[in-house]
Amino acid sequence: MEHLTVSPSSQEKSGVDYGRKTCCLFSQHLPTCALQVSLCPGGLYSSPLAWVPMTYVDDPTLAGEETTPVDEVDDLSPDLAEAAPVVLDPADQEFVSRLVDRVWEFTVIFSGVEMFPYQAALGRRIIESVIAGDGATITGELSRQSGKTEVVANVAASLMILLPRLADMFPEFEPLQKFARGVMIGCFAPVEQQVETLFGRVVDRLTSDRAVEMLEDPDIDDQVRPGSRKVRLKKCQSFCAMQTANPRAKIESKSYHVIFVDESQSVDEYVLNKSITPMGAFYLATMVMTGTPDVVKGVFYKTIQHNKRMELRRGGRKNHFRFDWKYCAKFNRNYAAYIRGEAMRIGEDSDEFRLNYKLEWLLERGMLITETRLDELGDTTMPIVPAYWRSPLLAGIDFARKMDSTVVTVLWVDWDRPDELGLYDHRILNWLEMHGEEWEEQYFRICDFLGNYSVVAMGVDAQGVGDVAADRLKRLLPNIQVEPLSSQIGDQSLRWKHLQQLLQRGLLSWPAHPKARRTKTWKRFRQQMIDVEKKYQGAHLLIEAPNEAGVHDDYVDSLACGVIMSKALMVPEVEVVTTPWASTPRVNRQARAPRRQRVETARR
């Protein structure tokens, strides 16, 4: 049987030789039968799984696209900023990649379950995070009954078996050494009945006939000790425990290497942040949250948005995986047929179908705009416009405060065709974002940027330094009407209501051409548009970013400052209407008066 080398090809870069020491991952320390499915077609565990592809290719519509990275600074104290996780060098990263391939192959063989590409996407990222020790929080939005619990349980079982042996096999690779005395896994869900599903699946995998046969192999020689709330392996001391995430339960005091949270959309945010996540602090645990959308913004929704934002940063990793019923049905005809029946029974536009299978968050009441509506208003034929001089344009500026960015938005307005309410159609042409630059440099960058457009009026948010900045821009841009916009709650409410009205009436759009969608600027605009929330203070509407780390509203503020200028420049029209009842001669009014009144009037 041929040996599989998992050592990096550029081992001299790291100074560590992980292999060359007869390091066939499954031929020495693990059973030789474990890999016969891929090398020896006639092996013990060959056959229906032999066709399973071992190379994962993500859905191109879900994968992040390479763009010019932009540095961002976390709003952290200097002490916390220095405590970032260690980044693996290229040699170590190559080693981890090869190891992930082998562990995933073992997972497929060990479970005996057919795995689909979308399950491989989530499973391989979990394995990579645990082996590399990056402490990631991974989120998985998968259509109901598409196999998210199955892949999590299979990965948990394989990690319990393999990681302690890999730690002994590669003592030079430090991230694996915390598993030398076993892997500690915790499973959580909002109520005990829900966590029993995940925990029971892990127990089933470890106690199946297939698993028992592989555990009895001399290279493993381990036994399963199942329990009502914990299952463990006798020799390597790995265990998987189940706990509830109910707010009334007291669940502190445990420590885990890996934390799985199922049905995360219903998990209490305080319980997760106060009791569950600290359980992984000592070991830099990987946490995996799976679930489906809800009608409220819970901790699951917020974690998803955080992962999306982190992916946009320099060197950001893909930690959010979303697969709706359409993608899952490509690989399972039975699933596709069942979803078709559900659509006919409850309706494809019903809330239940949209939540469970379309994976749509129904948050219209508390959001400025939904993701669906945002995508509808984007013009897929329109790229970002770097220069425009054919008609008068508008601009809006939101100057940075503390850790925010300064954002300039340029807008085209269809001045010739207002609607029945006198509102104009608006289109975003381009954005300019500046972060961490000196004020004088920002002023001149703004002037250079606006020099490419025929801007006639510009609104500047006067909150903070905006008033001083507006006065400075008036002098630098004498041909543009620069208006400082008050930050009083009433004035802000007028801007937000006008922006909301334009969005509701479909009178605001932006570039959504594939080339535009690949830029970091467009992605930040989209992310901030779906991040901001609506809040009412009496009759006043306010739009602001939620109080979360890394969430901003600079693009939205800049847009509101720009669109309000079209309302300020509207020329009121006076229409004269003849009203007969207001111009009736007095004699006619007397003729219609009662007879007694007419007689008295004649006598006088």
N, C-alpha and C positions, 0 to 999 in steps of 0.2 A: 504494500500500500504506500502510495507516495506521500511525502511529508509536505505540510503546508507551512511556509515560513510567514510569521506575522511580524517579524522585526522590520524596522524602517530601513529603507535603502540608504538613507543619508545618516547612518548612525554616528559617523564621525562628528556631525554637527553638535550632537548633544553630549557626546562623550560616554554614552551608555550603550552597551551591547545587549539589547533585549533578547536577541535570538542567536542563531548559529549554534546554540547549545542544545541541539536536538529538540528545538522548541516547536515541534508539531503540536499545535494547541490541543488536538483531540487524540493524538496518537500516543502520548506519554502519560500525561497526568489525567486525561479523561478517556473514556472508553473509545476504542477504535471503531466500534460499531456506530458511534454517534455521527460520524461524518461519511459513512459509506453511501448515504443517499446521493451525495454529490460526486463521489469519486468512484465508487464501485456499484454500478447499477444492480448487481445481483446480491447486494448486502442485506443484512438482517432487517434494516428499516427502509429499504428501497420501496419503490412503487408509488401509490397514488400521489405522493408528495414530490416525486422526482421532478415534476414539471415546474414547481414553484420557482419563480424568478428570484434570484438572490440579489440582484442589483436593483435598487429602488430608484425610480424616476418619478419625481414629484409632478403633480398636476401643474402644467405651465400657467394656468390661470391663478394658481394659489402661490406659486413661488415668487419670492422677491426678485426684482430685476436689478442688475448692476447699474448704478448711477454714480455720479460724482459725489463722494461722501462729504458731509458737512459736520464739523465738530460741534458738539454741544457740551455745556458744562452743567453737571448736576448741581442742584441747590442743596449742597451738603456742607457740613463743617469740614475744616481741613483734616481733622482726625479721621472722619469717616471716608473722606475722599482718598486717603492713603491706604484704606483697607480693602481695596479692590481685589477680586479673585486673581490668582496667578494664571497668566495666559501661557498655554503650551507653545513650545517652539515647533517649527515645522516638522522636525523629526518625530517628536512625541505625538503630534497631531496625526501624522501618517500611521504611527503605531496604533493609536486609538481607533482610527478608521478601519484598519484591518481587523482589529479585535472586535469591533462592532459587527462587522460582516460575519465573523465566526459565531459570535454569541447569538445573532439573529438566526443563523442557520440552525443552531442547536435548539432555539426556541420553537422553530417550526417543526423540527423532527420530534422533539420531546413532547409537544402538545398533541401532535397528530391531527391538528386542525388546519384546514385550508385557510391561508391568509391572503387577503386582498391587498392591492397596492396601497390603498389609503390606510389600512391597518399597519402595513410595513412602515409608512411614513411616520406615524405616531410612535410605534414600537421602537424603531431604530433611534429616534431622537431621545427617547427615554433612556435607552441603553447607553447612548453616547454621553448624555449628561451625567449619568451615574458613574461611568468609568472615568471620564475626564475630571469629575469633581467640580463642575462649574456652578453648582448650586442653583440651577435654573428652576423657574416656575413655569411649567409647560401647561398650556390650556388646549383642550380638545373639544371642539363643537362637532359632533357627529349626529347625523339623523337617527331618530329613535330606532332601536333594534337593528342597527347596522353593524354591531360587533365591537363597540368601544370597550365594554366590560371584558369581553373575551380577550382582546389583545393585551389589556392591562393585567389581567390575571395570568396569562401565559408568560408575559415578561417578568412579572413578580416571581413566579415559580422558577424560571430559569436563572434569574439573578441569585436567588437563594442557594442554588446548587453550584453555580460556576464561580461567583466572585471570590469566595474564600479560597478556592483552588487556584484561581488566577493570581491572587495576592501571594500565595506561596510559590507560584511558578515564576513570577516576575518581581522579585524583591526590590529591584532597582527602581521600579516605577512607583513613586510615592503615593499618587492618588488611590492606588489599589490597596495600600497597606491598612487602611482603616477597616477593611473587610476581612482581615486575617482571622478574626475570632467570630466570624459570622456576619450575615447581613440582617439588619433590623428594619422591618417594613411595617408601617402602620396604615391601616385602611379606615377611612372615615366616610360618613354620610349623614344627612340631617337626622334620620331616625334609624333605629336599630334594624328594622326590617329591610331597609335599603342597603345597609352595609353588609348584611348577611348574604346578599346576592354576590357581591364581589368576593367576600371572604370565602364563601362556599365554593366559588369557582376555583380559587387558588387551592383549596383543600382537594377538590376533585382532580385537579391536574397532578398534584403530588401523590395522590393515592391510587391513581389509575393503574391498570395492569401494565400499560406501556411504561409508566414512570417507575413502578416497582422493579421491573425488569432492568431498566437502565441504572437505577440506584444500586442494584445488587452487583453491578459490574465491579470487578476488583479495583479498577482505577478510581471508582467513587466510593463504594462500600459504605453507604449511608442508609439510615432508616428514618421514616417519617413518624413523628409523634403527634397525631392530631388531637385537638382539644376543642372545647365548646367556643372559646374566644381566642385561642392561639394555636397555631400549628408550627412545629419546629422540626429541624433536622438534627438528629441525635449527635452525629459526629462533628459536623462543622459548626453547629450551634446557631445556624441561621433560623430566624423565626418571622412569622407574619401574624400580627395581632389586629383585631378589629375593635374599634371604639366608635361611639356615637358622637355626633357633633351637635347634639341637642343643647340649647342654651341652659337647660336645668341640670345637665350632667357636669360633674367635676372630673375633668380628664387630664389635668396637669400631672407633671412628674415623670413622664415617659420621654425617651430619646429614640430617634429613628434616623436611619440612613436615607430612606425613601419614604415619602408620604403620598398616599393616593387618596384623593377626595372625589367621591362619586356623587352624582346629582348636585353638582356645585351651585347650580342656579338657585337652590333653596337653602344653601348654607348661610347661617347667621354670620354677618361680617365681623361682629365683635368677637364671637367665639373663634373664628378662624384666625384673626389677627392677635387675639389675646392668649388663646390656649393652644391652638394647633401648630401654627408656624414656628413658635419658639421651640417646639420639640425637635426641630432639625437644626438648631443653631450650632450645637457643639460639633456636628459632623458635616456642616455645609450640605445639608440634605437637598436632594432633588424633590420638588413637589409637583405632582401631576393632578390637574383639576379637569374633570370631564363632566359634560352635561349638555343641556339644550337651552335655547333662549327662554326668556320670561318677559313679563310685562313691566317689570321694575328694574332699575339699575342696582343690582346687588354686587357683591364682591366678585362674583364670576365675571360679570360684564366689565367691571373696572379692571380686573386682571387681564382680560382679553385686550382691552384698549391699551393698557400699559405695554403688553407684549408687542402689539402692533407698532407703538411708538418706538420702543427699543430696537426693533428690527431696522428702523430707518437710520439709526446712528451708524457712525463709522465702525465697521467690524461687527455690526449687529447680527445676531443669530435668529433663525426662524424658530420661535417657541410657541406659535399659535397655529393650530391646524383646524381647518373648517372644511367639512365635506357634507354637502346637503344630499337629499335623496337622489337627485339627478346623477351625481357623480357615483354614489354608492350603487345605484341600479345598473350601472354599466357592467358590473362584474357579477351580478346576481339576478337572474331572470325571475326567480320566485319573489324576490324583494320588489322588483319593478311591478310585477303583477299585483302584489298586495297593496302597494302604494296607490296604484291605479284604482283599485276597489275602494280604498279609503277616500280618495278624492271624489269618487262618485257618491259615496255615502254621506260624508260630512261637508263636502264642497271644498274645492281647491283654494277658495278665498276665505275660508273660515279661519278663525283665530287658532283653533286647535291644529289645523293642518299647517298653517304658516309657522307656528311655534315648533311643532314636533318634527316636521319634515323639510320645510323650506328654510328653517333656521333663521327666521326673521324676528328681531327684537321689536315688540310692539310698544314703543316708547313715545308715541306721538304727543302725548299730553305734556311730557316734561322736556322735550327736545325742541331745538330750533328747527331742525330738519332731520328726517330719517335718512338712512343710507340709501334706501330704495329711491326716495324722491331726489336725493342728491345726484344719484346716477342718471335719473331721468332728465334732470335739467342740464347736465353736461352735454356739450355739443361734440360728438365723436368725430366730426369732420373739421373741427377747428383746432389748429395748433396754437401754441403761444405766439403772440404777435410782438416781435421785437421793436417795431417802429410803425407809426400810423400818423398821417397828416391830412386825411381827407375830410374830416369833420371835427367840430369842437368835442373835446373829451373832458372827463372829470377824473379826479384823483382823490384818494383818502389816505391819511397817514396816521398811524398809531405809534407814538414814540415809546421806546423801551423804558421800563421801570424795573430796576434791580436785575433779575435774571431773565427778563423777557427779551423779545427781539423787536427792533423797529421794522415795521412792515409798510410798504407803499403799494397801493393797488390802483391800477389805471383802468378806467371804465369807458367803453363806447356807449353812446346813448342815441336811440332812434328819435331824434327831435321832431321829425315830420309826421309821425304816426302815433299820437297818444291814444290810449284806450278811452272807453266811455267815462272813466273816472278821472281822466287827465293824467294818468300815469304812463311813463315812458318805458320802453323795453331797454334793458341794460345788459351789457356783455363785458365780462372781465377780459382784458387783453393781456395783462402781464402783472407780475408781482416783483418786488424787490425786498429782500430780507437782509437785515444787518444785525449782527450779534457781537457784542463786546468791542465795538469800535468807538473811538473818541468822537465827541460831538461834532467837532469841526470837520472831521473826515466824513461823518454821516451827512452833513449838510451838502458837501460838494458831490458826494456820490448820488444824493437825491437829485441835485441839479443836472448831473450828467445823465442820469436815468430818464428824467422828465424831458430832457432835451431831444429825445427821440419821438416825442408825442406832442400833438397840438392840444395841450391841456389849457383850458380857459378858467377853470375854477377848481379849488382844492380845499377839502375840509380836513382840519387837524384837531385831533383830540386834545383839548386844553388841560386835561387832568395831569397833574405832576408837572413835568417840564414842558408840556405841550404848548402852553401859552407863550413862554419865552422862545421856543423853537419856531412857533408860527410867526412871531415878530421878526425873527432872523430870516426866515424864508421869504417874507414879504420884500425884504431888501435884496435878497439874492435873485428873486424871481419877480421882477416888477410887472411882467406881462401876464401874470396869473393872479386871479382873485383868490387870495389865501384867507380862509375864514377859520379863526379859532372857535371850536365848538364847545360850549359849556358842558361841564361835567355834573351839573345839577341833575337830580333824579328825574325831574320833569322833562328836561331837554334830552337826557339819555333815553327816556321812555319813548319820546317822539321818534328818535332815530331807529330804535329797535322795532317799533310798530311799523314804521315805513319799510324797513328791511323785510320783516315778516310778511307784510302785505305783498311785496314784490315776489317773494318766494311762493306764496300761496297762489298768486295769479299767473305764475309762470313767466314773469317779466324780468327774470334774472338768470343768466346762464354763464358758462365759463368753458375754457378749453378742456376737451376730453379726448383729444386725438391720442393714439398710442404713444407718439413721441412725447406729448405733454405729460401723460400719465407716468412715464418713466422718470420724471424729474423729482428731486427731493422737494422742490418748492410746491409742486402740485400735490404731492402726498401729504405734506404738512398742512396745506390749505384744507384738503379733504378731511384729514384727521381732526383738525380743530373745529371744523364745521359740525362734525358729528359728536364732538366731545362736549360742546357748550350746552348749558341747560337754561331753561326759562324759569324765572322767578318773579313773582308778583309781590309788590309792596303797595297794598291798597289798589288803586287804579293804575299804578305805574308798572310797566313791564321792563324787566332787566334781563339781559343775556350775559352770562358770565361762565367762566370755566369752573368746574367743580374743584373743591379743595383737595387736590391730589397731586402727588409728586410728578413733575414732568408734564403737567397739563397746562396749556396756554390758550389764549383767545386773541392773539395779536392779529391774525389774518381776518378774523370776524370783526373786530373793532375797526380795522382799517377799511373793510368793505362797507360797514355801516356809515362811516364818516364820508365815504365817497358817494354812496347812493343818495344820502340826504341832500346833497348839493343840487341834485336835479329837481327836488321839490322846492328848494330855496330859490332856484332860477326860474321857476314857472311864472309866466305872466298871467295875472288874473284877467279873465274876460268878462265884460259887462254885457248882459243881454237885456234889451228893452222889450217889455211885453205890455200890450194894451189890455187893461182890465176894465171892462164896462161897468162893473159895480162900483168902481172907485171914481168914475167920471160921469155918472148919471146927473143930469141937470136937476136943480132943486125943485123946479116946478113939477117934474115927474114924481119926485118923492112925495110932494104934497098931494098929488092926484091919487096916490095909493093910500093916503091916510084915511082914517075913519071919518064919517060925515060930520059928527059933532066937532071934531078937531078942525075940519075945513071951515065950518061956520064961525068958530071962534077966531080963527085966523083972519077971515074976511072982515069981521067986526073991528078987529084991531087995525 
